[in-house]
């Protein structure tokens, strides 16, 4: 049982790393200085791929914490 939980921990950690790295930064950075602030259409981009990545990240983070607690009690 401990091996299965360890494998699931490893898989969720990899998925978490990939989804966090694929997400775009929320900072405007230099675009605010140059006047290239986000438009209405830029704000609605969160409904697409960004929203899916954020949801996957949240689910994997919860699964990771639960699996880590389970792994702690199995030791």
PQR file with spaces between the fields and no chain letter, atoms N, CA, C, O and H, PARSE charges and radii, in Angstrom:
ATOM       1  N    UNK     1       0.823   -1.196    0.000 -0.4000 1.5000
ATOM       2  CA   UNK     1       0.000    0.000    0.000 -0.0000 2.0000
ATOM       3  C    UNK     1       0.867    1.259    0.000  0.5500 1.7000
ATOM       4  O    UNK     1       0.548    2.251   -0.656 -0.5500 1.4000
ATOM       5  N    UNK     2       1.963    1.197    0.747 -0.4000 1.5000
ATOM       6  CA   UNK     2       2.845    2.354    0.826 -0.0000 2.0000
ATOM       7  C    UNK     2       3.510    2.645   -0.518  0.5500 1.7000
ATOM       8  O    UNK     2       3.769    3.804   -0.843 -0.5500 1.4000
ATOM       9  H    UNK     2       2.222    0.391    1.280  0.4000 1.0000
ATOM      10  N    UNK     3       3.784    1.607   -1.296 -0.4000 1.5000
ATOM      11  CA   UNK     3       4.396    1.791   -2.613 -0.0000 2.0000
ATOM      12  C    UNK     3       3.418    2.490   -3.553  0.5500 1.7000
ATOM      13  O    UNK     3       3.812    3.369   -4.319 -0.5500 1.4000
ATOM      14  H    UNK     3       3.573    0.666   -1.033  0.4000 1.0000
ATOM      15  N    UNK     4       2.157    2.105   -3.496 -0.4000 1.5000
ATOM      16  CA   UNK     4       1.142    2.709   -4.361 -0.0000 2.0000
ATOM      17  C    UNK     4       0.969    4.186   -4.024  0.5500 1.7000
ATOM      18  O    UNK     4       0.883    5.023   -4.923 -0.5500 1.4000
ATOM      19  H    UNK     4       1.837    1.391   -2.874  0.4000 1.0000
ATOM      20  N    UNK     5       0.918    4.509   -2.737 -0.4000 1.5000
ATOM      21  CA   UNK     5       0.784    5.906   -2.319 -0.0000 2.0000
ATOM      22  C    UNK     5       2.018    6.702   -2.728  0.5500 1.7000
ATOM      23  O    UNK     5       1.902    7.859   -3.132 -0.5500 1.4000
ATOM      24  H    UNK     5       0.988    3.829   -2.007  0.4000 1.0000
ATOM      25  N    UNK     6       3.186    6.100   -2.628 -0.4000 1.5000
ATOM      26  CA   UNK     6       4.411    6.776   -3.059 -0.0000 2.0000
ATOM      27  C    UNK     6       4.424    7.067   -4.544  0.5500 1.7000
ATOM      28  O    UNK     6       4.847    8.145   -4.963 -0.5500 1.4000
ATOM      29  H    UNK     6       3.281    5.160   -2.300  0.4000 1.0000
ATOM      30  N    UNK     7       3.965    6.115   -5.348 -0.4000 1.5000
ATOM      31  CA   UNK     7       3.891    6.321   -6.798 -0.0000 2.0000
ATOM      32  C    UNK     7       2.885    7.420   -7.126  0.5500 1.7000
ATOM      33  O    UNK     7       3.147    8.270   -7.977 -0.5500 1.4000
ATOM      34  H    UNK     7       3.621    5.240   -5.008  0.4000 1.0000
ATOM      35  N    UNK     8       1.730    7.405   -6.451 -0.4000 1.5000
ATOM      36  CA   UNK     8       0.729    8.448   -6.680 -0.0000 2.0000
ATOM      37  C    UNK     8       1.242    9.823   -6.248  0.5500 1.7000
ATOM      38  O    UNK     8       0.941   10.825   -6.896 -0.5500 1.4000
ATOM      39  H    UNK     8       1.517    6.714   -5.760  0.4000 1.0000
ATOM      40  N    UNK     9       2.013    9.878   -5.164 -0.4000 1.5000
ATOM      41  CA   UNK     9       2.632   11.137   -4.733 -0.0000 2.0000
ATOM      42  C    UNK     9       3.584   11.663   -5.799  0.5500 1.7000
ATOM      43  O    UNK     9       3.596   12.857   -6.098 -0.5500 1.4000
ATOM      44  H    UNK     9       2.258    9.064   -4.637  0.4000 1.0000
ATOM      45  N    UNK    10       4.373   10.772   -6.363 -0.4000 1.5000
ATOM      46  CA   UNK    10       5.327   11.163   -7.399 -0.0000 2.0000
ATOM      47  C    UNK    10       4.608   11.691   -8.639  0.5500 1.7000
ATOM      48  O    UNK    10       5.012   12.704   -9.208 -0.5500 1.4000
ATOM      49  H    UNK    10       4.363    9.802   -6.119  0.4000 1.0000
ATOM      50  N    UNK    11       3.552   11.011   -9.054 -0.4000 1.5000
ATOM      51  CA   UNK    11       2.802   11.430  -10.242 -0.0000 2.0000
ATOM      52  C    UNK    11       2.123   12.775  -10.010  0.5500 1.7000
ATOM      53  O    UNK    11       2.168   13.649  -10.876 -0.5500 1.4000
ATOM      54  H    UNK    11       3.224   10.187   -8.591  0.4000 1.0000
ATOM      55  N    UNK    12       1.494   12.949   -8.845 -0.4000 1.5000
ATOM      56  CA   UNK    12       0.840   14.231   -8.574 -0.0000 2.0000
ATOM      57  C    UNK    12       1.855   15.372   -8.458  0.5500 1.7000
ATOM      58  O    UNK    12       1.565   16.504   -8.846 -0.5500 1.4000
ATOM      59  H    UNK    12       1.458   12.240   -8.142  0.4000 1.0000
ATOM      60  N    UNK    13       3.027   15.078   -7.930 -0.4000 1.5000
ATOM      61  CA   UNK    13       4.071   16.109   -7.847 -0.0000 2.0000
ATOM      62  C    UNK    13       4.515   16.539   -9.242  0.5500 1.7000
ATOM      63  O    UNK    13       4.690   17.731   -9.498 -0.5500 1.4000
ATOM      64  H    UNK    13       3.262   14.159   -7.614  0.4000 1.0000
ATOM      65  N    UNK    14       4.695   15.582  -10.140 -0.4000 1.5000
ATOM      66  CA   UNK    14       5.085   15.926  -11.511 -0.0000 2.0000
ATOM      67  C    UNK    14       4.007   16.744  -12.218  0.5500 1.7000
ATOM      68  O    UNK    14       4.310   17.728  -12.894 -0.5500 1.4000
ATOM      69  H    UNK    14       4.552   14.614   -9.932  0.4000 1.0000
ATOM      70  N    UNK    15       2.759   16.336  -12.061 -0.4000 1.5000
ATOM      71  CA   UNK    15       1.658   17.072  -12.690 -0.0000 2.0000
ATOM      72  C    UNK    15       1.581   18.485  -12.109  0.5500 1.7000
ATOM      73  O    UNK    15       1.345   19.448  -12.839 -0.5500 1.4000
ATOM      74  H    UNK    15       2.513   15.538  -11.512  0.4000 1.0000
ATOM      75  N    UNK    16       1.779   18.604  -10.810 -0.4000 1.5000
ATOM      76  CA   UNK    16       1.741   19.913  -10.159 -0.0000 2.0000
ATOM      77  C    UNK    16       2.843   20.822  -10.693  0.5500 1.7000
ATOM      78  O    UNK    16       2.605   21.998  -10.969 -0.5500 1.4000
ATOM      79  H    UNK    16       1.972   17.821  -10.217  0.4000 1.0000
ATOM      80  N    UNK    17       4.036   20.279  -10.835 -0.4000 1.5000
ATOM      81  CA   UNK    17       5.158   21.068  -11.353 -0.0000 2.0000
ATOM      82  C    UNK    17       4.877   21.541  -12.772  0.5500 1.7000
ATOM      83  O    UNK    17       5.097   22.709  -13.095 -0.5500 1.4000
ATOM      84  H    UNK    17       4.229   19.324  -10.610  0.4000 1.0000
ATOM      85  N    UNK    18       4.393   20.645  -13.614 -0.4000 1.5000
ATOM      86  CA   UNK    18       4.142   20.995  -15.012 -0.0000 2.0000
ATOM      87  C    UNK    18       3.042   22.040  -15.127  0.5500 1.7000
ATOM      88  O    UNK    18       3.183   23.003  -15.881 -0.5500 1.4000
ATOM      89  H    UNK    18       4.214   19.697  -13.352  0.4000 1.0000
ATOM      90  N    UNK    19       1.947   21.864  -14.390 -0.4000 1.5000
ATOM      91  CA   UNK    19       0.846   22.821  -14.504 -0.0000 2.0000
ATOM      92  C    UNK    19       1.223   24.204  -13.972  0.5500 1.7000
ATOM      93  O    UNK    19       0.788   25.218  -14.517 -0.5500 1.4000
ATOM      94  H    UNK    19       1.832   21.082  -13.778  0.4000 1.0000
ATOM      95  N    UNK    20       2.024   24.247  -12.915 -0.4000 1.5000
ATOM      96  CA   UNK    20       2.454   25.550  -12.395 -0.0000 2.0000
ATOM      97  C    UNK    20       3.386   26.239  -13.391  0.5500 1.7000
ATOM      98  O    UNK    20       3.294   27.451  -13.589 -0.5500 1.4000
ATOM      99  H    UNK    20       2.377   23.423  -12.472  0.4000 1.0000
ATOM     100  N    UNK    21       4.266   25.486  -14.007 -0.4000 1.5000
ATOM     101  CA   UNK    21       5.190   26.091  -14.965 -0.0000 2.0000
ATOM     102  C    UNK    21       4.494   26.540  -16.250  0.5500 1.7000
ATOM     103  O    UNK    21       4.961   27.474  -16.903 -0.5500 1.4000
ATOM     104  H    UNK    21       4.340   24.502  -13.845  0.4000 1.0000
ATOM     105  N    UNK    22       3.394   25.897  -16.622 -0.4000 1.5000
ATOM     106  CA   UNK    22       2.672   26.283  -17.832 -0.0000 2.0000
ATOM     107  C    UNK    22       1.804   27.521  -17.650  0.5500 1.7000
ATOM     108  O    UNK    22       1.426   28.161  -18.630 -0.5500 1.4000
ATOM     109  H    UNK    22       3.015   25.138  -16.092  0.4000 1.0000
ATOM     110  N    UNK    23       1.489   27.861  -16.415 -0.4000 1.5000
ATOM     111  CA   UNK    23       0.639   29.021  -16.171 -0.0000 2.0000
ATOM     112  C    UNK    23       1.408   30.307  -16.409  0.5500 1.7000
ATOM     113  O    UNK    23       2.607   30.399  -16.147 -0.5500 1.4000
ATOM     114  H    UNK    23       1.796   27.341  -15.618  0.4000 1.0000
ATOM     115  N    UNK    24       0.678   31.305  -16.917 -0.4000 1.5000
ATOM     116  CA   UNK    24       1.291   32.606  -17.161 -0.0000 2.0000
ATOM     117  C    UNK    24       1.347   33.404  -15.873  0.5500 1.7000
ATOM     118  O    UNK    24       0.570   33.167  -14.948 -0.5500 1.4000
ATOM     119  H    UNK    24      -0.296   31.230  -17.130  0.4000 1.0000
ATOM     120  N    UNK    25       2.262   34.341  -15.821 -0.4000 1.5000
ATOM     121  CA   UNK    25       2.421   35.195  -14.656 -0.0000 2.0000
ATOM     122  C    UNK    25       1.244   36.157  -14.563  0.5500 1.7000
ATOM     123  O    UNK    25       0.722   36.610  -15.582 -0.5500 1.4000
ATOM     124  H    UNK    25       2.893   34.534  -16.572  0.4000 1.0000
ATOM     125  N    UNK    26       0.830   36.467  -13.346 -0.4000 1.5000
ATOM     126  CA   UNK    26      -0.271   37.400  -13.130 -0.0000 2.0000
ATOM     127  C    UNK    26       0.208   38.851  -13.080  0.5500 1.7000
ATOM     128  O    UNK    26      -0.610   39.769  -13.027 -0.5500 1.4000
ATOM     129  H    UNK    26       1.253   36.099  -12.518  0.4000 1.0000
ATOM     130  N    UNK    27       1.511   39.063  -13.098 -0.4000 1.5000
ATOM     131  CA   UNK    27       2.055   40.407  -13.016 -0.0000 2.0000
ATOM     132  C    UNK    27       2.035   41.068  -14.387  0.5500 1.7000
ATOM     133  O    UNK    27       2.285   40.422  -15.405 -0.5500 1.4000
ATOM     134  H    UNK    27       2.176   38.318  -13.141  0.4000 1.0000
ATOM     135  N    UNK    28       1.736   42.361  -14.400 -0.4000 1.5000
ATOM     136  CA   UNK    28       1.753   43.106  -15.651 -0.0000 2.0000
ATOM     137  C    UNK    28       3.166   43.475  -16.063  0.5500 1.7000
ATOM     138  O    UNK    28       3.459   43.594  -17.253 -0.5500 1.4000
ATOM     139  H    UNK    28       1.533   42.886  -13.573  0.4000 1.0000
ATOM     140  N    UNK    29       4.034   43.655  -15.096 -0.4000 1.5000
ATOM     141  CA   UNK    29       5.424   43.975  -15.394 -0.0000 2.0000
ATOM     142  C    UNK    29       5.561   45.305  -16.113  0.5500 1.7000
ATOM     143  O    UNK    29       4.956   46.295  -15.702 -0.5500 1.4000
ATOM     144  H    UNK    29       3.796   43.559  -14.130  0.4000 1.0000
ATOM     145  N    UNK    30       6.349   45.343  -17.182 -0.4000 1.5000
ATOM     146  CA   UNK    30       6.614   46.565  -17.920 -0.0000 2.0000
ATOM     147  C    UNK    30       5.455   46.984  -18.812  0.5500 1.7000
ATOM     148  O    UNK    30       5.446   48.112  -19.304 -0.5500 1.4000
ATOM     149  H    UNK    30       6.840   44.538  -17.516  0.4000 1.0000
ATOM     150  N    UNK    31       4.483   46.116  -19.035 -0.4000 1.5000
ATOM     151  CA   UNK    31       3.375   46.483  -19.911 -0.0000 2.0000
ATOM     152  C    UNK    31       2.551   47.614  -19.308  0.5500 1.7000
ATOM     153  O    UNK    31       1.954   48.396  -20.048 -0.5500 1.4000
ATOM     154  H    UNK    31       4.490   45.200  -18.635  0.4000 1.0000
ATOM     155  N    UNK    32       2.504   47.717  -17.984 -0.4000 1.5000
ATOM     156  CA   UNK    32       1.768   48.807  -17.341 -0.0000 2.0000
ATOM     157  C    UNK    32       2.484   50.135  -17.558  0.5500 1.7000
ATOM     158  O    UNK    32       1.835   51.177  -17.659 -0.5500 1.4000
ATOM     159  H    UNK    32       2.989   47.082  -17.383  0.4000 1.0000
ATOM     160  N    UNK    33       3.798   50.111  -17.628 -0.4000 1.5000
ATOM     161  CA   UNK    33       4.568   51.326  -17.837 -0.0000 2.0000
ATOM     162  C    UNK    33       4.399   51.817  -19.267  0.5500 1.7000
ATOM     163  O    UNK    33       4.286   53.020  -19.501 -0.5500 1.4000
ATOM     164  H    UNK    33       4.325   49.266  -17.546  0.4000 1.0000
ATOM     165  N    UNK    34       4.381   50.904  -20.217 -0.4000 1.5000
ATOM     166  CA   UNK    34       4.292   51.291  -21.618 -0.0000 2.0000
ATOM     167  C    UNK    34       2.866   51.565  -22.072  0.5500 1.7000
ATOM     168  O    UNK    34       2.650   51.946  -23.222 -0.5500 1.4000
ATOM     169  H    UNK    34       4.473   49.926  -20.027  0.4000 1.0000
ATOM     170  N    UNK    35       1.898   51.379  -21.195 -0.4000 1.5000
ATOM     171  CA   UNK    35       0.518   51.659  -21.565 -0.0000 2.0000
ATOM     172  C    UNK    35      -0.186   50.487  -22.207  0.5500 1.7000
ATOM     173  O    UNK    35      -1.289   50.647  -22.731 -0.5500 1.4000
ATOM     174  H    UNK    35       2.074   51.069  -20.260  0.4000 1.0000
ATOM     175  N    UNK    36       0.412   49.328  -22.182 -0.4000 1.5000
ATOM     176  CA   UNK    36      -0.189   48.146  -22.804 -0.0000 2.0000
ATOM     177  C    UNK    36      -0.931   47.327  -21.762  0.5500 1.7000
ATOM     178  O    UNK    36      -0.715   46.122  -21.630 -0.5500 1.4000
ATOM     179  H    UNK    36       1.307   49.198  -21.756  0.4000 1.0000
ATOM     180  N    UNK    37      -1.807   47.997  -21.026 -0.4000 1.5000
ATOM     181  CA   UNK    37      -2.572   47.298  -19.995 -0.0000 2.0000
ATOM     182  C    UNK    37      -3.521   46.303  -20.650  0.5500 1.7000
ATOM     183  O    UNK    37      -3.846   46.416  -21.832 -0.5500 1.4000
ATOM     184  H    UNK    37      -1.982   48.976  -21.134  0.4000 1.0000
ATOM     185  N    UNK    38      -3.956   45.332  -19.863 -0.4000 1.5000
ATOM     186  CA   UNK    38      -4.828   44.299  -20.403 -0.0000 2.0000
ATOM     187  C    UNK    38      -6.150   44.895  -20.860  0.5500 1.7000
ATOM     188  O    UNK    38      -6.718   45.769  -20.204 -0.5500 1.4000
ATOM     189  H    UNK    38      -3.692   45.240  -18.903  0.4000 1.0000
ATOM     190  N    UNK    39      -6.617   44.412  -21.979 -0.4000 1.5000
ATOM     191  CA   UNK    39      -7.906   44.847  -22.490 -0.0000 2.0000
ATOM     192  C    UNK    39      -8.989   43.928  -21.973  0.5500 1.7000
ATOM     193  O    UNK    39      -8.718   42.989  -21.225 -0.5500 1.4000
ATOM     194  H    UNK    39      -6.156   43.702  -22.511  0.4000 1.0000
ATOM     195  N    UNK    40     -10.208   44.200  -22.371 -0.4000 1.5000
ATOM     196  CA   UNK    40     -11.334   43.365  -21.960 -0.0000 2.0000
ATOM     197  C    UNK    40     -11.141   41.935  -22.440  0.5500 1.7000
ATOM     198  O    UNK    40     -11.434   40.988  -21.710 -0.5500 1.4000
ATOM     199  H    UNK    40     -10.429   44.963  -22.978  0.4000 1.0000
ATOM     200  N    UNK    41     -10.655   41.776  -23.648 -0.4000 1.5000
ATOM     201  CA   UNK    41     -10.486   40.440  -24.211 -0.0000 2.0000
ATOM     202  C    UNK    41      -9.343   39.693  -23.540  0.5500 1.7000
ATOM     203  O    UNK    41      -9.382   38.467  -23.443 -0.5500 1.4000
ATOM     204  H    UNK    41     -10.417   42.545  -24.241  0.4000 1.0000
ATOM     205  N    UNK    42      -8.342   40.402  -23.084 -0.4000 1.5000
ATOM     206  CA   UNK    42      -7.234   39.776  -22.386 -0.0000 2.0000
ATOM     207  C    UNK    42      -7.640   39.230  -21.029  0.5500 1.7000
ATOM     208  O    UNK    42      -7.095   38.228  -20.566 -0.5500 1.4000
ATOM     209  H    UNK    42      -8.311   41.398  -23.164  0.4000 1.0000
ATOM     210  N    UNK    43      -8.606   39.894  -20.389 -0.4000 1.5000
ATOM     211  CA   UNK    43      -9.078   39.428  -19.084 -0.0000 2.0000
ATOM     212  C    UNK    43      -9.936   38.179  -19.225  0.5500 1.7000
ATOM     213  O    UNK    43      -9.976   37.356  -18.310 -0.5500 1.4000
ATOM     214  H    UNK    43      -9.049   40.707  -20.765  0.4000 1.0000
ATOM     215  N    UNK    44     -10.618   38.024  -20.344 -0.4000 1.5000
ATOM     216  CA   UNK    44     -11.478   36.866  -20.557 -0.0000 2.0000
ATOM     217  C    UNK    44     -10.701   35.621  -20.968  0.5500 1.7000
ATOM     218  O    UNK    44     -11.283   34.549  -21.130 -0.5500 1.4000
ATOM     219  H    UNK    44     -10.585   38.693  -21.087  0.4000 1.0000
ATOM     220  N    UNK    45      -9.407   35.761  -21.135 -0.4000 1.5000
ATOM     221  CA   UNK    45      -8.584   34.611  -21.509 -0.0000 2.0000
ATOM     222  C    UNK    45      -8.570   33.560  -20.406  0.5500 1.7000
ATOM     223  O    UNK    45      -8.271   32.393  -20.659 -0.5500 1.4000
ATOM     224  H    UNK    45      -8.935   36.632  -21.003  0.4000 1.0000
ATOM     225  N    UNK    46      -8.891   33.970  -19.196 -0.4000 1.5000
ATOM     226  CA   UNK    46      -8.882   33.054  -18.057 -0.0000 2.0000
ATOM     227  C    UNK    46      -9.946   31.976  -18.189  0.5500 1.7000
ATOM     228  O    UNK    46      -9.913   30.989  -17.454 -0.5500 1.4000
ATOM     229  H    UNK    46      -9.133   34.918  -18.990  0.4000 1.0000
ATOM     230  N    UNK    47     -10.876   32.140  -19.096 -0.4000 1.5000
ATOM     231  CA   UNK    47     -11.919   31.135  -19.273 -0.0000 2.0000
ATOM     232  C    UNK    47     -11.422   29.939  -20.074  0.5500 1.7000
ATOM     233  O    UNK    47     -12.072   28.893  -20.087 -0.5500 1.4000
ATOM     234  H    UNK    47     -10.903   32.941  -19.694  0.4000 1.0000
ATOM     235  N    UNK    48     -10.309   30.073  -20.727 -0.4000 1.5000
ATOM     236  CA   UNK    48      -9.807   29.009  -21.577 -0.0000 2.0000
ATOM     237  C    UNK    48      -8.798   28.119  -20.884  0.5500 1.7000
ATOM     238  O    UNK    48      -9.084   27.495  -19.862 -0.5500 1.4000
ATOM     239  H    UNK    48      -9.781   30.922  -20.717  0.4000 1.0000
ATOM     240  N    UNK    49      -7.627   28.077  -21.458 -0.4000 1.5000
ATOM     241  CA   UNK    49      -6.562   27.190  -20.986 -0.0000 2.0000
ATOM     242  C    UNK    49      -6.103   27.554  -19.573  0.5500 1.7000
ATOM     243  O    UNK    49      -5.807   26.669  -18.771 -0.5500 1.4000
ATOM     244  H    UNK    49      -7.395   28.584  -22.288  0.4000 1.0000
ATOM     245  N    UNK    50      -6.043   28.841  -19.268 -0.4000 1.5000
ATOM     246  CA   UNK    50      -5.586   29.259  -17.942 -0.0000 2.0000
ATOM     247  C    UNK    50      -6.501   28.741  -16.841  0.5500 1.7000
ATOM     248  O    UNK    50      -6.032   28.331  -15.779 -0.5500 1.4000
ATOM     249  H    UNK    50      -6.284   29.561  -19.920  0.4000 1.0000
ATOM     250  N    UNK    51      -7.804   28.761  -17.094 -0.4000 1.5000
ATOM     251  CA   UNK    51      -8.747   28.274  -16.080 -0.0000 2.0000
ATOM     252  C    UNK    51      -8.597   26.775  -15.884  0.5500 1.7000
ATOM     253  O    UNK    51      -8.685   26.283  -14.760 -0.5500 1.4000
ATOM     254  H    UNK    51      -8.185   29.094  -17.956  0.4000 1.0000
ATOM     255  N    UNK    52      -8.374   26.051  -16.965 -0.4000 1.5000
ATOM     256  CA   UNK    52      -8.189   24.601  -16.854 -0.0000 2.0000
ATOM     257  C    UNK    52      -6.907   24.271  -16.106  0.5500 1.7000
ATOM     258  O    UNK    52      -6.886   23.362  -15.276 -0.5500 1.4000
ATOM     259  H    UNK    52      -8.303   26.450  -17.879  0.4000 1.0000
ATOM     260  N    UNK    53      -5.834   25.010  -16.397 -0.4000 1.5000
ATOM     261  CA   UNK    53      -4.573   24.781  -15.691 -0.0000 2.0000
ATOM     262  C    UNK    53      -4.702   25.115  -14.207  0.5500 1.7000
ATOM     263  O    UNK    53      -4.149   24.413  -13.361 -0.5500 1.4000
ATOM     264  H    UNK    53      -5.852   25.748  -17.071  0.4000 1.0000
ATOM     265  N    UNK    54      -5.424   26.177  -13.895 -0.4000 1.5000
ATOM     266  CA   UNK    54      -5.619   26.541  -12.491 -0.0000 2.0000
ATOM     267  C    UNK    54      -6.433   25.474  -11.764  0.5500 1.7000
ATOM     268  O    UNK    54      -6.143   25.147  -10.613 -0.5500 1.4000
ATOM     269  H    UNK    54      -5.873   26.748  -14.583  0.4000 1.0000
ATOM     270  N    UNK    55      -7.442   24.936  -12.427 -0.4000 1.5000
ATOM     271  CA   UNK    55      -8.256   23.890  -11.808 -0.0000 2.0000
ATOM     272  C    UNK    55      -7.443   22.616  -11.589  0.5500 1.7000
ATOM     273  O    UNK    55      -7.532   21.997  -10.529 -0.5500 1.4000
ATOM     274  H    UNK    55      -7.677   25.202  -13.362  0.4000 1.0000
ATOM     275  N    UNK    56      -6.658   22.228  -12.580 -0.4000 1.5000
ATOM     276  CA   UNK    56      -5.815   21.035  -12.447 -0.0000 2.0000
ATOM     277  C    UNK    56      -4.804   21.231  -11.318  0.5500 1.7000
ATOM     278  O    UNK    56      -4.528   20.304  -10.556 -0.5500 1.4000
ATOM     279  H    UNK    56      -6.586   22.732  -13.441  0.4000 1.0000
ATOM     280  N    UNK    57      -4.255   22.441  -11.217 -0.4000 1.5000
ATOM     281  CA   UNK    57      -3.291   22.727  -10.155 -0.0000 2.0000
ATOM     282  C    UNK    57      -3.931   22.597   -8.778  0.5500 1.7000
ATOM     283  O    UNK    57      -3.337   22.024   -7.865 -0.5500 1.4000
ATOM     284  H    UNK    57      -4.479   23.194  -11.835  0.4000 1.0000
ATOM     285  N    UNK    58      -5.143   23.129   -8.628 -0.4000 1.5000
ATOM     286  CA   UNK    58      -5.831   23.049   -7.331 -0.0000 2.0000
ATOM     287  C    UNK    58      -6.146   21.602   -6.966  0.5500 1.7000
ATOM     288  O    UNK    58      -5.947   21.191   -5.823 -0.5500 1.4000
ATOM     289  H    UNK    58      -5.626   23.595   -9.369  0.4000 1.0000
ATOM     290  N    UNK    59      -6.632   20.837   -7.926 -0.4000 1.5000
ATOM     291  CA   UNK    59      -6.975   19.436   -7.663 -0.0000 2.0000
ATOM     292  C    UNK    59      -5.732   18.636   -7.295  0.5500 1.7000
ATOM     293  O    UNK    59      -5.758   17.839   -6.357 -0.5500 1.4000
ATOM     294  H    UNK    59      -6.793   21.171   -8.855  0.4000 1.0000
ATOM     295  N    UNK    60      -4.642   18.848   -8.033 -0.4000 1.5000
ATOM     296  CA   UNK    60      -3.405   18.119   -7.753 -0.0000 2.0000
ATOM     297  C    UNK    60      -2.802   18.527   -6.416  0.5500 1.7000
ATOM     298  O    UNK    60      -2.227   17.692   -5.717 -0.5500 1.4000
ATOM     299  H    UNK    60      -4.620   19.496   -8.794  0.4000 1.0000
ATOM     300  N    UNK    61      -2.923   19.783   -6.059 -0.4000 1.5000
ATOM     301  CA   UNK    61      -2.397   20.228   -4.766 -0.0000 2.0000
ATOM     302  C    UNK    61      -3.159   19.576   -3.618  0.5500 1.7000
ATOM     303  O    UNK    61      -2.560   19.139   -2.636 -0.5500 1.4000
ATOM     304  H    UNK    61      -3.390   20.461   -6.627  0.4000 1.0000
ATOM     305  N    UNK    62      -4.473   19.513   -3.744 -0.4000 1.5000
ATOM     306  CA   UNK    62      -5.282   18.858   -2.714 -0.0000 2.0000
ATOM     307  C    UNK    62      -4.948   17.375   -2.639  0.5500 1.7000
ATOM     308  O    UNK    62      -4.784   16.826   -1.549 -0.5500 1.4000
ATOM     309  H    UNK    62      -4.961   19.867   -4.542  0.4000 1.0000
ATOM     310  N    UNK    63      -4.846   16.722   -3.800 -0.4000 1.5000
ATOM     311  CA   UNK    63      -4.518   15.297   -3.836 -0.0000 2.0000
ATOM     312  C    UNK    63      -3.134   15.045   -3.244  0.5500 1.7000
ATOM     313  O    UNK    63      -2.929   14.055   -2.541 -0.5500 1.4000
ATOM     314  H    UNK    63      -4.980   17.168   -4.686  0.4000 1.0000
ATOM     315  N    UNK    64      -2.184   15.939   -3.527 -0.4000 1.5000
ATOM     316  CA   UNK    64      -0.831   15.789   -3.008 -0.0000 2.0000
ATOM     317  C    UNK    64      -0.812   15.855   -1.482  0.5500 1.7000
ATOM     318  O    UNK    64      -0.149   15.049   -0.829 -0.5500 1.4000
ATOM     319  H    UNK    64      -2.351   16.743   -4.098  0.4000 1.0000
ATOM     320  N    UNK    65      -1.536   16.812   -0.920 -0.4000 1.5000
ATOM     321  CA   UNK    65      -1.570   16.959    0.537 -0.0000 2.0000
ATOM     322  C    UNK    65      -2.243   15.749    1.183  0.5500 1.7000
ATOM     323  O    UNK    65      -1.768   15.233    2.194 -0.5500 1.4000
ATOM     324  H    UNK    65      -2.075   17.467   -1.450  0.4000 1.0000
ATOM     325  N    UNK    66      -3.350   15.300    0.594 -0.4000 1.5000
ATOM     326  CA   UNK    66      -4.058   14.138    1.143 -0.0000 2.0000
ATOM     327  C    UNK    66      -3.173   12.886    1.069  0.5500 1.7000
ATOM     328  O    UNK    66      -3.100   12.121    2.030 -0.5500 1.4000
ATOM     329  H    UNK    66      -3.737   15.718   -0.228  0.4000 1.0000
ATOM     330  N    UNK    67      -2.509   12.681   -0.057 -0.4000 1.5000
ATOM     331  CA   UNK    67      -1.628   11.526   -0.193 -0.0000 2.0000
ATOM     332  C    UNK    67      -0.432   11.607    0.760  0.5500 1.7000
ATOM     333  O    UNK    67       0.019   10.587    1.281 -0.5500 1.4000
ATOM     334  H    UNK    67      -2.568   13.302   -0.839  0.4000 1.0000
ATOM     335  N    UNK    68       0.078   12.818    0.987 -0.4000 1.5000
ATOM     336  CA   UNK    68       1.193   12.967    1.919 -0.0000 2.0000
ATOM     337  C    UNK    68       0.762   12.637    3.338  0.5500 1.7000
ATOM     338  O    UNK    68       1.522   12.026    4.088 -0.5500 1.4000
ATOM     339  H    UNK    68      -0.288   13.646    0.564  0.4000 1.0000
ATOM     340  N    UNK    69      -0.438   13.030    3.712 -0.4000 1.5000
ATOM     341  CA   UNK    69      -0.950   12.694    5.048 -0.0000 2.0000
ATOM     342  C    UNK    69      -1.174   11.191    5.170  0.5500 1.7000
ATOM     343  O    UNK    69      -0.847   10.593    6.195 -0.5500 1.4000
ATOM     344  H    UNK    69      -1.056   13.527    3.102  0.4000 1.0000
ATOM     345  N    UNK    70      -1.730   10.581    4.127 -0.4000 1.5000
ATOM     346  CA   UNK    70      -1.930    9.133    4.137 -0.0000 2.0000
ATOM     347  C    UNK    70      -0.578    8.416    4.256  0.5500 1.7000
ATOM     348  O    UNK    70      -0.440    7.451    5.008 -0.5500 1.4000
ATOM     349  H    UNK    70      -1.996   11.067    3.294  0.4000 1.0000
ATOM     350  N    UNK    71       0.405    8.897    3.510 -0.4000 1.5000
ATOM     351  CA   UNK    71       1.744    8.306    3.549 -0.0000 2.0000
ATOM     352  C    UNK    71       2.365    8.455    4.942  0.5500 1.7000
ATOM     353  O    UNK    71       3.091    7.572    5.401 -0.5500 1.4000
ATOM     354  H    UNK    71       0.294    9.681    2.898  0.4000 1.0000
ATOM     355  N    UNK    72       2.080    9.560    5.600 -0.4000 1.5000
ATOM     356  CA   UNK    72       2.601    9.785    6.946 -0.0000 2.0000
ATOM     357  C    UNK    72       2.029    8.749    7.924  0.5500 1.7000
ATOM     358  O    UNK    72       2.754    8.236    8.777 -0.5500 1.4000
ATOM     359  H    UNK    72       1.490   10.277    5.227  0.4000 1.0000
ATOM     360  N    UNK    73       0.743    8.443    7.803 -0.4000 1.5000
ATOM     361  CA   UNK    73       0.129    7.485    8.702 -0.0000 2.0000
ATOM     362  C    UNK    73       0.489    6.032    8.362  0.5500 1.7000
ATOM     363  O    UNK    73       0.376    5.152    9.215 -0.5500 1.4000
ATOM     364  H    UNK    73       0.154    8.860    7.110  0.4000 1.0000
ATOM     365  N    UNK    74       0.914    5.782    7.136 -0.4000 1.5000
ATOM     366  CA   UNK    74       1.308    4.419    6.753 -0.0000 2.0000
ATOM     367  C    UNK    74       2.696    4.055    7.276  0.5500 1.7000
ATOM     368  O    UNK    74       3.027    2.874    7.383 -0.5500 1.4000
ATOM     369  H    UNK    74       1.006    6.497    6.443  0.4000 1.0000
ATOM     370  N    UNK    75       3.497    5.047    7.599 -0.4000 1.5000
ATOM     371  CA   UNK    75       4.857    4.782    8.092 -0.0000 2.0000
ATOM     372  C    UNK    75       4.848    4.365    9.501  0.5500 1.7000
ATOM     373  O    UNK    75       5.906    4.103   10.074 -0.5500 1.4000
ATOM     374  H    UNK    75       3.228    6.006    7.512  0.4000 1.0000
